[in-house]
Amino acid sequence: MTLRHWIPTAVLILATGCSTAQEPEIKPAIDWSEKLTDEQFRILRQCGTEPPFTGAFWDHHEDGVYCCAGCGQALFDSRDKYDSGSGWPSFFEVLAEKAITTRTDYKLGYPRTELLCSACDGHLGHVFGDGPEPTGLRYCINSAALGFVPRDSAQVILEFPEIDD
């Protein structure tokens, strides 16, 4: 996108109140507890973990997109899902790096990389360096933190425009 194309786009964005940046949807706990099930609230808002082999998506094989159960942001493609043997849905790649943020978690006494939805700051799970090629990563996600949209009905568009001068 050239500068002369970017300026009218920026004016349109400002005029309509839209934003190209994802702003976290941080809601008070009471709002989240009304929107989420008890299990989703425990995991997404209180950084809980579901028992292995119990979630809806650990053995789910339908083609589509996995989204944040809190805000609906697209996170993972089913084509990047694999059976890690852990009992949690595991992916070797995220749909877009901007969809997830990380922080260091010491809850078990040693550092782990915690994964958060970049749009609502919901706890998703953790990432480990023992995944398959091509990334070598294992995004280990709680089923209760996810929703699913079948590919044939997916209305998911991820666009992170690059601006050229």
Summary of the structure (lengths in Angstrom):
residues: 165
radius of gyration: 17.3
end to end distance: 7.9
largest distance: 53.4
contacts: 467
relative contact order: 0.21
helix: 24%
strand: 24%
